[in-house]
Amino acid sequence: MGPRNIYEFKTLTGEIEVERRRKAAKFCDQLGDFSRKYEKINRFIGKRCKDLQSRAHQLADDYYAIGAEINHFSELMKLTDIPQISNMYRRLSDLIV
């Protein structure tokens, strides 16, 4: 059966892994509650970014829906035989889409 913990490893040059483990443990012990605060900040930033992304997708969908409606309306206005109005709505549609 193999070693269960890193400190059980033996190498040709000595217990290098043991020393690295000790240094890593000492470093982590000195961090205190930094990692918990860091994780809390990261979760908050992640949540806000997901919210912003969701809003951006929703606004983009609304934006293209408005363009499609104006385009549809310009097609309907062609039947009125007023070219200025149908051209105006077509240009609005081109600007949006």
Residue pairs with C-beta under 8 A, 6 or more apart in sequence:
3 9
6 17
6 18
6 20
6 21
7 15
7 17
7 18
7 21
9 15
9 17
9 18
11 17
28 35
63 96
64 97
66 96
67 93
67 96
67 97
68 97
70 89
70 92
70 93
70 96
71 89
71 90
71 93
71 97
73 89
74 86
74 88
74 89
74 90
74 92
74 93
77 85
77 86
77 89
78 86
80 86
